[in-house]
Amino acid sequence: MRSITPRTAYLLEHVLRSRTRISLLAIVATGASVLGAAPALAAAPEPLPLMEAGPTTTPAVLTPVIRTAGGVIYRSDEDPYSVVRIQATGGALEKESRFPYAKVTGELLSYYDYAARAFTWRTIGDSTLQTVAVPDDLTYLSSTPHGYVARRLVPSGGMPPSPDPTDLVAVDVLDGGTQTVMGTVDGTGPGTFVEPGPLGAVVQSWSGMTSSQVYLPYDGSGATDPLVVPSGGSCRIADTALWCSNSSATPPTLTRVPLDGSEPESLTGAPVEWVVPTDDGVAFFVRTAEGNALMTWDGSSPTAEPLLEPSWGADAAGPSADGSGTLLVSRTGALGTAGIWSVPLSGASPAPLVTAPAKPRKARAVAIAPGRVAWTDNSSPDDSLWVRDISSGSGGTSAAPEQLVARNATAVALSLSGDRISYSDNTFPSPGRLRDGDTTQQLNADAGRTTLSGDRILLEGSSSEDAPVTWALRNLRTGEVAALPDARDYDLWGERLVRLGRDGAVWLSDLRTGADPVQLREATPGEDMFGDVVIAGDVVSWDFTWRAGGIGGSYQSDRKILDVTQLDEPATDVTSLGLDTVEDLSTGYAVGLDCVMNDCYPTAVSLADGGIQQFDSPTHAMAVDGNLLAFVSEGGLPSVLTLPEYADAPRLLAAPTTVTKLTGGSTWTARVVTSRVLTDCEVEIRNAAGTVVRTLPCLAPYGAATVAWDGKDGMGGALPTGSYTWQLAGATGDDELVDYDGGTAALSGTIAVGAGDTTAPVLAKRSHASGATAVPVGGSVSVTFSEPVQGVSGSTFVLKDKAGKIVPATIGYNAVTRAATLDPTAALAADARYTVALTSGVRDTAGNALVPVSWTFTTGPAPTLTTARPATNATSVAVTGKVTATFSEPVTGVSGTTFVLKDRNGKALRATVGYNATTRVATLDPVSTLAANSRYTATLTTGIRDRAGNPMVTRSWAFTTGAAPAVTARTPAVNATGVARNANVTATFSEPVTGISTRTAVLRSSSGATVTAKVTYNATRRTVTIDPHATLAARTKYGVTLTGGGTAIRDAVGDPLSTTRWSFTTGTR
């Protein structure tokens, strides 16, 4: 079960606040039936609060903004960020909440509405809101103490990489909107970074791909000579200087840049945070292991001076100078101490200004599973994790008290399943924890999300530049951990694992069968991809967003829900269910957000009948299990609500057992973990005659029970050796228990009871046969045993290279499928020989050892055809051409039997076959000219291998030869008489040709003598002209010869003209 996503929390906190309704829950629509039945409209009961509200011992965190003559302006972490608190001197506290995002600059509180292009403001001393429109030629950048800074494009006709310059304009709303040009910046214009100060602003500008920062006064006095500040880091502004910090530099640097243009001064040392200009210099924090040290620097001394020791408890967030020789600093700690303090720069003792009140108790996240709800809240300074039993009242009437599970806990990794709960510590890094009964174990060093289901837990590791996200699946029965492929998101339910790849493809894996994953969604080309995926029972939902079209392209989203038992049917858009996002799924409901215009409401949709239930107020977290919805209200109260009943049967989340043998002195155990709390549950043991010899109860309050059988009957008597069967039967009300996929495969099995097992396990299957070739270098090695085994590890299942060195690998074993997997931590070498070995350390459950076995394989890649000439399905191929094949790597075995060319009747043509090892090109040269307009097929066979012996996969391709060019018209005509003695001879071809010359276009007299002539070719008309230099003899017969051939007249692909001859006789003129 999942908590609400950060994106959803943002919508709920900042969009839903203005909406109010009468009741908490109302049926607002019936919707279309998901399965074709009529919607269920049963009224929902009132929600059950899970904890007692009230004050905590944790003080609120107050962050100072500014102090004026009228009072102190600050923010509290108990308010949304949009709320600003104004504590007037000697007056009442005012909460300014009319701005979606209030920005305080000097005496001005303001907000810019990008959609409406409207700037709304008030002063600290006057609460009247005023709104002005931003002129059409200006683009808003940031607020200032007197209004805002905007940019205006200055058309100059420039083209990239020298585009139009940009004017920076200061607009004074306190002076009727007066505009002052602060300066003009060349390049693509300023970015969105503007740091306003009392008298001017630091603006980031761009030139090509290079950025720089400039300081521009509001009055325009620096427009012609901007002050260039150090690159990198960020700058804060005082009256006389810029203070620029760059903590990422080596070493970290703090620089004072005087506004009068004099030489800058720098201080190097520890990384600084929250630089605050003061009257005499600058103050800043240095983070240490003991806390935050507050330092001051005058801008010229070689060292900084300490003002507050780390033990004082200063919060490094948001210190502020108040212009009276003091700093406003947020202090953490106990009630009565925490709050906003005035810290004199002289070193005198700090004094409290605003004391932080106690925080009301508020939950932060919630998780739900059969029979239990868990949540984290702020009841202790480092947060606490609580759980409550709801098994007795189906979520609506349980009176079980809340129980503390752990302090110093966060909701990052919160998940429930059966009698287990996972969470993470409220420390950095934040290790994941698993509470199983009364014991707690660490899961990993830095936890992301965890998902418990059945007897498995899905683990997401840390996410940072130095430690990318890692995914793993842990079997809580065996302790084995299997690394998972990289992905954007995973989710686990029972024996099903769903993965959202980084390319947008969605895959479903069946962990029980170990079958190849099934693809539910195709990959999507694009950039800036993000999304998540959820699964419960037979239903998968994904929410995937990407940017299409490169930089500047539009963002697109795909939000679908799919029944995995009906893969022939298309996925359904979640909007057709009445949802815009799906945050969590159960076997009965989908819960998420339904947005209309700017209002979004948490909504639950029945997967059985399409009935819709919608919340009237924002919800900061929600999770669903069956028909029980757990949520955290806007006020931070965790509650659970019973939705209308649904018909999905309780399901097994894991196979109860993999043990098939019971020998003397051992115990057969089965763990029953179900998707709903059962009202009836028992395991029957039957003998070969079908008689029940033992009944084992398996009812449990949280849908998780472990049963054990010692091979005895109900009276304690030992049963004879032989074959027995076990049968699991359970129900929730009238709904009978089924397997995770709706079947009954895991509800029964056999047990061989005997004095002892003496049969050793053997290999039943292996992924790579002995002597296998072309094995993928990025794949894993897997074997399947004839029976369940133990002892599979990195010392009993090894892979060695040709030098005998063990290849580093992760070893996993699936007790259900009896398959062991060896996954190398790095890709194997290409075209290399490896040896797999299994030792006698692998044993069955009775202790019988595997007979050691080993075998070899050779990695690929197998050689492939990279280029074929002629290409596949090429047409108009020259009849005199050769066939060539270029391979991906050097090969052997190229011959007339492994590289053949056949005609359309399948007859192999006689040809000369050669291979150039340098270019990796094989050439087939037919002995005879190919027939025109004919189809031929070239074939490369498995007899061709690379140097490692990997055979090529047989590859064939076909091509068609072209038609030979022909003469379609000629003058004079064949056997013409009375031809003019000064006439030219012409011939027109059927297609463009080449090779025309005095050697290939010849006119001869009756004696055979060549007539000297000029020969030309008109490519447009495809016509050759023979123009004799002298008048032809009268009454004489002349012959014309057009010679075709591979080097004579031929078409563009080399097909030759069939040599053409004709004659004519001249007349007397």
SEZA-515791 format. One record per residue (C-alpha): z, x, y. Coordinates in steps of 0.2 Angstrom, whole numbers, plus 5000, padded with zeros to 4 digits. Last residue first. Layout:
N
ZXY
...
This chain:
1069
448851075071
447851095055
449151025043
450551105034
451051075016
452851035010
454151104997
455851074990
457351174984
459251134983
460651244976
462051134970
463251144985
464851234981
466651164981
467651284991
468951174999
467951155016
466251125008
465051255001
463451355005
463551534999
465151634994
465751504981
463951444978
462551354985
460751414991
459651305002
457851344997
456351285007
454551315001
452951315011
451151265006
449751305019
448451205027
448751295043
449851445045
451551415053
451851455071
452951605074
454951625075
455251485063
456651365067
457751325051
459051195056
460551145046
461350975049
463250915047
462950815063
464550875071
464451045062
462751075069
462151235059
460851365065
459551475057
458251565067
456651605057
455651745049
454651675035
455051745018
453551795008
453351704992
451451694992
451551504996
452651545011
454551545011
455851465021
457651515018
459451445021
460751545011
460251725017
459751665035
461551595036
462551435032
464151475022
465151325028
464951135024
465450975032
465050825021
463550735013
462350865021
460850855032
459350965031
458151025044
456451125045
455751145062
453951095067
452751215075
451351195061
451551005061
451650935043
449950865037
450750845019
452550805013
452950864996
454850824999
455150765016
454950885031
456250855036
457850825025
459150695022
460650675010
460850855004
462450874993
464250934994
465250944978
466450804976
468250864975
469450904961
470950804957
472750864955
474150844942
475850914940
476950964925
478651044923
479551084907
481351134912
481451324913
482451414900
483951514905
483851684896
484751784909
483151864915
482451694919
481451594906
479751524903
479551464885
480251304892
478451254897
477451254913
476051124914
474451094924
473550934923
471750904929
470850754936
468950754939
467850724954
466950884951
467050974934
467951144935
467051304935
467251404919
468551544914
469951454923
471051564933
472951524930
474151634941
475951654940
476851704956
478651784957
478051894972
478552054964
478452004946
476651954948
476151854933
474351824924
473451694915
471651694911
470851524907
470151424893
470451244896
471651134886
471050974881
472150824886
470650704889
470850714908
470750904908
472151024903
472851174912
474151284903
475551404907
476751424892
475351454879
474251564890
475651664895
477251674906
478751724895
479851814908
480451754925
481051824942
481851684953
481351524961
479651524954
477951514962
476551434952
474651464955
473051364949
471451454954
469951384963
468151364958
468151174957
468951164974
470251034975
469750874984
471350794980
473150854978
474250744967
475550884966
475051034976
473551144971
474451264971
476351234966
477851304975
479651314971
479551284952
481251314945
482151444935
483751384927
485251414939
486151444929
487651494920
487651564902
488851494889
490051574876
491251504863
493051524858
494251444846
496051474841
496651354827
497651224837
499451224832
500451084824
502051044834
502150864830
501550814847
499950924845
499951104849
498951214861
499751384861
498651424847
497351484859
495851404868
494451524874
492851504884
491751654886
490551674901
488751754903
488051764920
486451694928
487351644944
489151704946
490451564945
490951464960
492751484965
494351404960
493651384942
494051204936
494651204917
494851024911
495850964896
495350794889
496550694878
495850534887
497550464890
498450624891
497350694904
497550884905
497250994920
496951184922
496551254939
495551424938
495551604941
494251684929
495051804916
494151974915
493252014899
491852104907
490651964903
491751844912
493251754904
493751574904
495551524898
496451384890
498051444883
498651554897
498151434911
498951294903
498751164889
500451164880
500350984873
499150884863
498650704860
497350694846
495550754841
495550854857
494250834871
493650994880
493151024898
492351164908
492051144927
490551144937
490051254952
488951384943
487951244934
487651294916
485851344914
486151394896
487251334882
487651464868
489051364861
489051184868
489651154886
490651004890
491651004873
492050864861
493150834846
494051004847
495451014833
497250964832
498251024817
498650904803
500450924796
501350774804
503050734797
504050614787
503050474793
502750324806
501050314812
501050204828
499550094833
499150014849
499249864860
499149804878
498149944884
496449874879
496849694886
495549664899
495749624918
495349804924
497149854925
497649774909
498249594908
499949514909
499949324907
500049204923
501049054919
502649124928
502349304929
501949354911
502149484898
501649534880
501449714874
501049734855
501449884845
500649914828
501350004813
500650124799
501750194786
503350274783
504750154779
505950084792
507650154795
509050014797
509749984814
509849794813
508349774824
507249884814
507250074815
505850194820
506750254836
505950144848
506050164867
505650054882
505350114900
505249974913
504349964930
503949794939
505249824951
506649714944
506349764926
505949664910
505449764896
506349694880
505949784864
505749674848
505749754831
505149724814
503849584818
502849554802
500949594803
500849654785
500549834791
502249824801
502449754818
503349814833
503449694848
503549744866
504349614878
504049544895
504449384904
504649344922
503649494927
503649574945
501849604950
500649754949
501449814933
502249974926
502749974908
503250144901
503150164882
504250284871
504250324853
505750424848
505850584836
507050614822
505750604808
504050574814
503350444826
501450464830
500250374841
500950424858
499850394873
500950264880
501050114893
499350134900
499550134919
499550004932
499649854920
499149694928
499949534934
498649394934
497749344950
498049164954
498749164972
500249084981
500249054999
500949195009
502749245007
503349345022
504349515023
505049585039
505349745048
505949725066
505149845079
505049725094
503149715091
503449665073
503449775058
502649695043
502749665025
501649535017
502049465000
500549374991
500149514979
500749674989
500349685007
500649815020
500849795039
501249905054
501349885073
501149695073
500649605088
500949425090
500249255084
499949315066
498449235057
498349155040
496549135033
496149045017
494649125008
495049044991
495549184979
495349334990
496549255003
496349325020
497849395030
497649425049
498449535062
497649475079
496549565091
496149505109
494849585120
493349475114
493949395098
494649525086
495349485068
496349635062
496849675044
497549605028
496549575012
497449464999
497749424981
497549584971
498249674986
497249755000
497749845016
497049885034
495449795033
494549785050
493549655059
494249505048
493749325046
493049345029
491249355035
491849495047
492249595031
490349615028
490149585009
489549714997
487949664987
488049584970
487449684955
489149784956
490049624951
491649694943
491849814958
492049664970
491549734986
492249735004
491249805019
491449885036
489949995041
490050055059
488750135071
488950255086
487450275097
486650445100
486950555115
487050705104
486250675087
485350515083
486650415073
488550435077
489650385062
490950245058
491550205040
492750065035
492850035016
493549905005
493649904986
494149744976
494449734957
496349774958
496749854975
495749984984
495650045001
494350165010
494450255027
493350315041
492650455051
490950535055
490550625071
488750655065
487450565055
486550535039
487350405028
487750425010
487550274998
488950154994
489750104978
489350254968
490150254950
491150404945
490750484928
491850414914
493650474912
494050324903
495850294910
495450374927
494050264931
493250334946
492450234961
491350334973
490950294992
489650395001
489950425019
489450605020
491250665020
491450565004
492550415003
493350414986
494050274976
495250304961
495550174948
496850184934
498150084944
497650084962
497250244971
496450274988
495450424995
494850485012
493650605021
493350695005
493450864997
493450854978
495150824969
496350954962
497250894946
499150914945
500050894929
501950844929
501750754912
502350584916
502150594935
500350634934
499850714950
498150684959
497650814973
496850814989
496750955002
496450935020
496151105029
497451235032
496951355046
496051235056
497351095053
497650955040
499050975028
498950905010
498550725004
499350684988
498850534976
500350494965
500150434947
501350344935
500850174941
500250184959
501050294972
499950344987
500350494998
499750525016
499850695023
501250815017
501550995021
502451095008
502150984993
502950864981
504750904983
505950824971
507250684973
508350614959
509350454958
507850344952
506350444957
506350494975
504750594979
504650704994
503250775005
503650925015
503350915034
503051085042
503851055054
505250935051
505450745049
505350755030
504050655020
504050505010
503750444992
504650304983
504850274964
505650124955
504050034953
502750094966
503150134984
502350234998
502850325014
501950485017
501850495036
503350365037
504650495042
506250555034
507750655041
508950535033
508650475015
508750315004
509850205014
510050035006
509749865014
510749725007
510149604993
510049425000
508349374993
507749214999
505949235005
505149394997
505049324979
506849284979
507549394966
506449544967
506749574986
507749734985
507849825001
507450005005
507850125020
507150285026
508050365042
507450445058
508050615065
509150555078
509750415066
509350225066
507650265072
506750175058
505750205041
505350055030
505450015011
505149845003
505549814984
505149684970
503349734967
502849854980
502949854999
502749985013
503349985031
503250095046
504150125063
505650015062
506649995078
508550005081
508849985099
508850155108
510450205117
510250225136
509750395144
510750445159
509750455175
510150595188
511250715178
511750875187
511251055183
512451195188
511851315201
510451445196
509551435213
508151335206
509351185205
509151085189
509150895192
509350805175
508450665167
509250595151
510250655136
512150695138
512950525137
512250485120
511850645111
510550775113
508950785123
508750835142
507150795152
507050905167
506850865186
506751035195
507651085211
507351165228
507150995236
505250975233
505450865217
504750985204
504350895188
504650935169
503550835158
503850885140
504751045136
506350945132
507851045138
509251055125
510451185134
510351295118
508651365124
509451435139
509051365156
508451465172
507851635164
506951755176
505151805174
504551985174
503452105183
503852015200
502351945210
502151765206
503851705209
504251675191
505451545184
505951515165
506651365155
506951415137
506551275124
507451275108
508351395095
506651445087
505851475104
504651385115
504451455132
504451335146
503851355164
504351365182
503251425196
503451515213
504551485228
504251305233
503951255214
502351245203
502751175186
501851255170
502151145155
502051275141
502051465141
501551575127
502551735126
502051885136
500951925151
501251885170
499751895181
499451915200
497851865209
497151965224
496951865240
495751715242
496851615253
497151495239
498251625230
497851635211
499451655201
499151695183
500051665167
499451755152
499651745133
499251925126
497951895119
497351725126
497751565118
499251535130
498151535145
499151475160
498451455178
499551435193
498451395208
499151445225
499751395242
500251215242
500451205223
499151165210
499251175191
497851265180
497351255162
496851385149
495151465148
494251545163
495151615178
494951525194
493451525206
493851475224
492451375231
491651445247
490451315255
491551165250
493151245254
493651155269
493050995262
494650895267
495150865248
495151055245
494051115230
494651235217
493351295204
493451305185
492051375174
490951315160
489451395151
488251295141
487051265155
488051285171
489551175170
490951125181
492851095178
493751035194
495351095201
495950975215
496450985233
497950965245
499350895234
498550935218
497350845206
496750925190
495050865186
494250875168
492950745165
491550875167
490750935183
488950935186
487450985175
487251145185
487651175203
489251115212
489351045229
490951035239
492450925245
491250795252
492450675262
492350485260
493550365269
494050215259
495150125271
496350265275
497550235261
496050225249
495550405253
493950445243
493750635240
491850675235
491250805223
489350825226
488350865211
486750975209
485150915200
484651015185
484251195183
484051215164
483351085165
482351015179
482751005197
481950875208
483350895221
484350725219
486150755224
487150665211
488850595217
490550635209
492150555212
493950605216
495250475219
496450395232
497750475243
498850575231
497350595220
496650495205
495250565193
493450565189
492550405196
490650415197
489950375214
488250305220
488750125215
490350125227
492050115218
492749935221
494449925228
495949845221
497749825229
499349785221
500849765232
502349855225
502649955241
503750105241
502950195226
501250155232
500050035224
498350055216
496849975207
495150065207
493749955201
492150005191
492349845181
492049925164
492850095169
494450005176
495350145186
497250135187
498450195201
500250235206
500150335223
501650425231
501050595224
499950565209
500650435196
499450365183
499750195176
498750155160
498549975157
499349945174
500449795177
501949865169
502949935183
504749925177
505949925192
507749975190
508949905203
509449995219
510650135225
509150255225
507750165217
507450195199
505550165196
505050155178
503250175173
502550065159
500750105153
501450235140
502250085131
504050085133
505450155122
504850325125
505450315143
504450355158
505050425175
505050395194
506650435203
507150365220
506650315237
506550485245
505450535231
505750605214
504250635202
503750605184
505250635174
505250605155
506650495147
506850505128
507950365122
509650405115
509950395096
511650325091
510850165087
510949995096
510649835086
509549745074
510049705056
508749745043
507449665032
507049505042
506349365030
504849285037
504849095040
503949005026
502048985025
501148825024
499948805010
498148795016
497148855001
495348865004
494148774992
493448874978
491848984979
492649154975
492849214993
492949035000
492249035018
493549025032
494948895032
495448935050
496948955061
498448935049
499848985060
501149125060
502449175072
502449015082
502248975100
500949095106
500849245118
499349365122
499649505135
500249635123
498749625111
497649755119
498749915122
499949915107
498949825095
497349915098
498250085098
499150035082
497449995074
496750165078
498250245072
498050155055
499350025049
500350075034
499550075017
500050005000
